[in-house]
Amino acid sequence: MAILLHNATLATMEGGYGLVPRGAVVIEGDAILWAGPIAALPAGLSNLSHHDAEGRLVTPGLIDCHTHVTYAGSRAREFEMRLQGASYEEIARAGGGILSTVSATRAATEDEIVAQSLPRLDALIASGATTVEVKSGYGLTVADELKLLRAARSLGRLRDVEIRTTHLAAHSIPPEYKGRAMAYIDEVAIPSLWQAKADGLADAVDAFCEGIAFSPEDVEHLFTYAQGLGLPLKLHAEQLSNLHGAALAARMGALSADHLEYLGLDGIAAMAASGTVAVILPGAFYTLRETKLPPTAELRAAGVPMAVATDLNPGTSPLASLPLAMNMACTLFRMTPEEALLGTTVHAARALGLTDRGRIAAGLRADLCLWDADHPSELSYLIGGPRLHARIFGGHLDA
């Protein structure tokens, strides 16, 4: 049955905010049938069941295109260590960082990981997320990477949210493979990727291209295999140094390159040419107290689409609010509120290879957020965002 959402200020995200005062949306099933000014509503749609938005702002459902939701354990102690002067690299080289989460995750059962991850996912949903990308990467064995991907799929069955899974076995080199990164790629990353694809557990593949992780040569080897499986590519690139990973990702047609604090002009040009999305992650920058800003002005000038995501993870971005990530992107990186909202809707969808969401338009998924706000800029202006009044997922009102 079709329903009419009316008396709303629509941010359709068509050519920017795409504001429609006194707007309406007609929803049929899980899709948008019509959207526009209420005065232009076709006569045949005026007698539908009504839902009054009471003047609230309605945006597309928010999309978190970079998270690490599924893991076990806590890294609160490392937060203290960093405040005492230890760097991210020092913690990682001492066996902490990602590897401390790996130990806790390997010891946890799949059900325990789901139970620990649900509150984090619930926090994202409560702040407007309707689509969430979830990476593996804290198992670093074939069995444990698959365990994380299965847990991520379970989250999507337990909550009204779409989960997009990304295989990230090439996240860190475990102690048993120290100094043998390529062997790890061949013996763990590739076999787990093959099985994940066979089991329908992976929607994309990612890697961490950095001095403390994998080299561009390691990444290209893995990505070439992934391309043979028909999987889209994403890459953690230029977070701590410039290994020219973004240029590699762009050359290989990756959906996105993420972090990018040390991105150079060559990477920007390559991304502009390929259409690769720049995923901006202010949570990690904030938590690590970094000072090297990503080149958002240069990305803007080059026409590279910029997404914004939480990077929700236990060590460097324990952030579970997209509106807060939007505020950080504006305050720390000088993105505009319009860019930040485009970054969590239109461009976030593009970073996941999704064309059926991110805007309010006929034919797209009926994933919407109703906010206690008058203008879209409030989502970035208010620290933590305005109150989410209700969320519509797949045409279903989840107040």
C-alpha positions in Angstrom: 0.0 0.0 0.0 1.3 3.4 -0.9 1.6 6.2 1.8 2.0 9.9 1.5 4.6 11.7 3.7 3.7 15.4 3.6 4.3 18.7 5.3 8.0 18.2 5.1 11.1 20.2 4.1 12.8 17.9 1.7 16.6 17.8 1.2 16.5 15.7 -2.0 20.3 16.1 -2.6 19.7 16.9 -6.2 22.4 19.3 -7.3 23.3 20.1 -3.6 20.7 20.3 -0.8 17.9 20.3 -3.4 15.6 21.9 -0.8 11.9 21.5 -1.4 9.8 23.5 1.2 6.3 22.2 1.8 7.3 18.9 0.2 5.9 15.5 0.0 7.1 11.9 -0.7 4.9 9.1 -1.9 6.2 5.6 -0.9 5.1 2.4 -2.4 6.6 -0.8 -1.0 10.3 -0.2 -0.4 10.7 2.5 -3.1 9.9 6.2 -3.6 7.1 6.6 -6.1 7.1 10.4 -6.3 8.7 13.3 -4.5 8.3 17.1 -4.9 6.3 20.1 -3.7 2.9 19.1 -2.3 1.3 21.6 -4.7 2.6 19.5 -7.6 1.3 16.2 -6.2 -0.5 14.3 -9.0 -4.2 14.1 -8.4 -4.2 10.3 -8.3 -1.9 10.3 -5.3 -3.8 12.7 -3.1 -6.1 10.2 -1.4 -3.4 7.9 0.0 -2.8 7.1 3.7 -1.1 10.2 5.1 1.8 10.7 7.5 2.3 14.3 8.6 6.0 15.3 9.0 4.8 18.4 10.9 7.3 20.6 9.1 10.3 18.5 9.9 13.4 18.2 7.7 13.5 15.0 5.7 16.8 13.8 4.2 17.8 10.6 2.5 18.8 7.9 5.1 22.4 8.4 6.0 25.1 6.0 4.7 28.2 5.1 6.6 30.6 3.9 3.9 33.6 3.0 6.2 33.3 1.2 9.5 34.9 -1.6 11.4 31.9 -2.5 13.6 32.6 -6.2 14.1 35.3 -6.9 16.7 35.8 -8.0 20.3 37.4 -6.3 23.2 38.3 -2.7 24.1 41.3 -0.4 23.4 40.5 2.2 26.1 44.0 1.7 27.6 45.6 2.8 24.4 43.7 6.0 24.5 45.5 6.7 27.8 48.9 5.7 26.2 48.4 8.1 23.4 47.6 10.9 25.8 50.9 10.1 27.5 52.8 10.6 24.3 52.9 7.2 22.5 52.3 7.4 18.7 50.0 5.1 16.7 53.1 3.6 15.0 54.8 3.0 18.4 51.8 1.3 19.8 51.4 -0.9 16.7 55.1 -1.9 16.6 55.0 -2.8 20.2 52.2 -5.4 19.5 49.3 -3.2 20.4 47.0 -1.4 18.1 45.2 -3.6 15.6 46.9 -6.7 16.9 45.4 -6.3 20.5 42.0 -6.3 18.9 43.0 -9.3 16.8 43.8 -11.3 19.9 40.4 -10.6 21.5 38.5 -11.2 18.3 40.2 -14.6 17.7 39.2 -15.6 21.2 35.6 -14.6 20.8 32.8 -16.8 19.2 30.8 -15.5 16.3 27.8 -15.0 18.6 29.9 -13.1 21.1 31.1 -10.8 18.3 27.5 -10.2 17.2 26.5 -9.4 20.7 29.3 -7.0 21.3 28.8 -5.3 17.9 25.0 -4.7 18.1 25.2 -1.7 20.5 27.7 0.0 18.1 25.4 -0.6 15.2 22.4 0.5 17.2 24.2 3.8 17.9 24.7 4.4 14.2 21.1 3.6 13.5 19.9 6.0 16.2 21.9 8.8 14.5 20.3 8.2 11.1 22.2 5.4 9.4 20.2 3.2 7.0 23.1 1.7 5.2 26.4 0.7 6.9 29.5 -0.8 5.4 31.2 -3.2 7.8 34.8 -4.5 7.3 36.5 -7.6 8.5 40.2 -7.3 9.4 40.5 -8.2 13.1 40.8 -12.0 12.6 43.8 -12.3 10.2 43.3 -16.0 9.7 41.1 -17.6 7.1 38.6 -18.9 9.7 38.5 -15.7 11.8 38.1 -13.4 8.8 35.1 -15.4 7.6 33.8 -15.4 11.2 33.7 -11.6 11.1 32.0 -11.4 7.8 29.4 -13.9 8.9 28.8 -11.8 12.0 28.4 -8.7 9.9 25.8 -10.4 7.7 24.0 -11.5 11.0 23.8 -7.8 12.1 21.8 -7.0 8.9 19.3 -9.7 9.7 18.9 -8.5 13.3 18.3 -4.8 12.5 16.5 -2.7 10.0 19.6 -1.6 8.2 21.4 -2.7 5.1 24.9 -4.1 5.8 27.5 -4.0 3.0 30.4 -6.2 3.9 34.0 -5.6 2.9 36.8 -8.2 3.2 39.8 -6.6 4.9 42.1 -9.5 5.7 45.0 -7.2 4.5 44.5 -5.0 7.5 47.6 -5.8 9.5 50.4 -8.4 9.4 50.0 -10.8 12.3 53.0 -11.8 14.3 53.3 -15.3 12.7 53.9 -13.6 9.4 56.2 -10.8 10.5 58.5 -9.9 7.6 56.5 -12.0 5.2 53.7 -9.8 4.0 53.4 -11.4 0.6 53.2 -14.8 2.1 50.3 -13.6 4.3 48.5 -12.3 1.2 49.0 -15.6 -0.6 48.2 -17.9 2.4 45.5 -16.0 4.3 44.1 -12.9 2.4 43.6 -14.6 -0.9 42.2 -17.9 0.4 39.8 -16.1 2.8 38.7 -13.8 0.0 38.0 -16.7 -2.3 35.9 -18.4 0.4 34.1 -15.2 1.3 33.2 -14.7 -2.3 32.0 -18.3 -2.7 29.9 -18.0 0.5 28.4 -14.7 -0.5 30.0 -12.9 2.4 31.9 -10.1 0.7 30.6 -7.2 -1.3 34.0 -5.6 -1.8 37.7 -6.0 -0.8 39.9 -3.5 1.0 43.5 -3.3 2.2 45.7 -1.0 4.4 48.5 0.4 2.3 50.9 1.8 4.8 54.4 1.4 6.1 53.1 -0.5 9.2 50.9 -2.7 7.0 51.1 -3.6 3.3 53.1 -2.2 0.4 51.6 -1.1 -2.9 53.1 -4.3 -4.4 51.3 -6.4 -1.8 48.0 -4.5 -2.4 48.2 -4.8 -6.2 48.8 -8.5 -6.0 45.6 -8.9 -3.8 43.6 -6.5 -5.9 44.4 -8.2 -9.1 43.1 -11.5 -7.6 40.0 -9.6 -6.3 39.3 -8.2 -9.8 39.4 -11.8 -11.1 36.6 -12.6 -8.7 34.6 -9.6 -9.9 34.8 -7.8 -6.5 34.9 -4.0 -6.2 38.0 -2.4 -4.6 38.5 0.1 -1.8 41.8 1.1 -0.1 43.0 2.7 3.2 45.6 5.0 1.6 47.9 7.9 2.6 46.8 8.0 6.3 50.3 8.1 7.9 52.5 8.6 4.8 52.4 8.9 1.1 53.0 5.5 -0.5 50.9 6.6 -3.6 48.2 4.0 -2.7 45.4 6.3 -3.9 47.0 6.5 -7.3 47.2 2.7 -7.4 43.6 2.4 -6.3 42.5 4.8 -9.0 44.5 3.1 -11.6 42.8 -0.2 -10.7 39.3 1.4 -10.8 38.7 1.4 -7.0 35.4 2.7 -5.7 37.2 4.7 -3.0 40.4 5.6 -1.4 40.0 6.4 2.3 41.8 8.6 4.9 44.1 10.5 2.5 45.8 12.9 4.9 49.1 12.6 3.0 47.5 12.5 -0.4 49.7 14.2 -3.1 48.8 15.9 -6.3 49.4 12.7 -8.3 46.8 10.8 -6.3 44.3 13.6 -6.6 44.7 13.7 -10.4 44.4 10.0 -10.6 41.3 9.9 -8.5 39.7 12.8 -10.5 40.4 10.9 -13.7 39.0 7.6 -12.5 36.0 8.8 -10.5 37.3 7.2 -7.3 35.6 8.7 -4.2 37.7 10.3 -1.5 36.4 9.0 1.9 37.2 11.6 4.6 37.5 10.2 8.1 37.8 12.9 10.7 37.3 10.6 13.7 40.7 9.0 13.3 42.4 12.4 12.7 40.7 13.7 15.9 41.5 10.6 18.1 45.1 10.4 17.0 45.5 14.2 17.4 47.0 14.4 13.9 48.0 17.7 12.4 48.4 16.8 8.7 45.1 17.8 7.1 43.7 15.9 4.1 43.7 18.1 1.0 40.0 18.8 0.9 40.4 22.1 -1.0 42.5 20.4 -3.6 40.1 17.5 -3.9 37.2 20.0 -4.3 39.1 22.0 -6.9 39.8 18.8 -8.9 36.2 17.7 -8.7 36.9 14.5 -6.7 33.7 13.5 -4.9 34.2 13.5 -1.1 32.3 11.1 1.2 32.3 11.3 5.0 32.3 8.3 7.3 32.8 7.4 11.0 35.6 4.9 10.6 34.0 3.3 13.7 36.7 1.1 15.2 38.1 0.3 18.6 41.5 2.0 18.5 41.5 5.1 16.4 37.9 6.2 15.9 35.4 5.0 18.5 32.8 7.2 16.8 29.3 5.9 16.2 27.5 9.1 14.9 27.4 10.2 11.3 26.2 13.7 12.3 29.2 14.1 14.6 31.5 12.9 11.8 29.9 15.6 9.6 30.5 18.2 12.3 34.1 17.1 12.5 34.6 17.2 8.8 33.4 20.8 8.7 35.2 22.0 11.8 38.5 20.2 11.3 38.7 19.9 7.5 36.7 23.0 6.4 34.2 21.0 4.4 30.9 22.8 4.0 27.7 21.5 5.6 26.3 20.8 2.2 29.5 18.8 1.3 29.2 16.9 4.5 25.6 15.9 3.9 26.4 15.0 0.3 29.3 13.0 1.8 27.0 10.9 3.9 24.3 10.4 1.2 25.1 10.8 -2.5 28.9 10.3 -2.4 28.7 7.7 0.4 26.4 5.6 -1.8 28.9 6.0 -4.7 31.8 4.9 -2.5 29.9 1.6 -2.0 28.9 1.3 -5.6 25.2 1.8 -4.9 23.0 3.7 -7.3 19.6 3.1 -5.7 19.9 5.4 -2.7 21.4 8.6 -1.3 18.8 11.0 -2.9 15.1 11.5 -2.6 13.8 10.7 -6.0 11.3 8.5 -7.8 12.6 5.0 -8.2 15.1 5.0 -5.4 14.9 3.2 -2.1 12.6 4.6 0.5 15.3 5.1 3.1 14.6 8.5 4.8 15.3 10.4 8.0 12.9 12.8 9.7 14.9 15.3 11.8 13.8 17.9 14.4 15.4 20.6 12.3 14.5 23.4 9.9 17.6 23.3 7.6 20.1 20.6 6.5 23.0 22.7 7.8 21.8 21.8 11.4 23.1 18.3 10.9 26.6 19.6 10.8 26.2 22.7 12.9 24.9 21.0 16.1 27.6 18.9 17.7 26.2 15.4 17.5 23.4 16.6 15.2 19.7 17.4 15.7 17.4 14.8 17.2 16.3 12.1 14.8 12.5 12.0 15.1 12.0 8.9 12.9 13.7 6.8 10.3 12.1 5.1 7.3 14.0 2.0 6.1 12.8 0.3 2.9 9.5 2.1 3.2 8.9 1.0 6.8 8.6 3.8 9.4 10.8 3.0 12.4 10.0 5.8 14.9 
